[in-house]
Structures are given as structure tokens and as C-alpha cells.
Amino acid sequence: MAGSEPQTEQTPEHEASSGADACPVAWCPFCLAASAVQPMSPDVVGHLLKAGSEVFLAFRAVIDARGDQLDGTVPAAPVRLEKIDVG
């Protein structure tokens, strides 16, 4: 037929990578994380997500505190060092 598109032969590698479950990026961090937590129970995944969100909240608090010090809204407290004899 004159108006039809030519048919191309697909190799097995192309068929495997074109599936819905496959990612075209070799080392995609999202796909690696999803495949790592896939065999885990939902409770474990929930605890890991909560721990991750707590880490990001801690980072945010540190960055906000440092930003307030640099803006001058909060005066920087003088550093006080104290020598403690242990033995």
C-alpha cells in the first residue's frame, strides 16, 4: 500500500523496555527506591516515609534558624565554651 507506514521489527530488548513496569532510565533513583521497598510490608514503608519526613523537617529547622541569624532578625548568641574535667 502506498500510504501505509512501514512496519518495523521490534527486538526483545525493545519490547522489554517498552513495558509499563520498565523505566527507560538505567539508574533512575525513583525506580530504584520503588523496587527496593516493593517486597516490604506497608507498615515498614510507612515508618520509613515518616522518618524521612522528620529528617527533612529537621533540615528545614536548621536552615530557617541559620537564615534568621543571617537576616539579623535573631541576634546570634555568643558562643560560650566551658572546660569540663572528666577525671
PyMOL commands that set and color helices and strands:
alter all, ss='L'
color gray80, all
select helices_A, chain A and resi 12-17+29-37+42-71
alter helices_A, ss='H'
color red, helices_A
deselect
rebuild
show_as cartoon
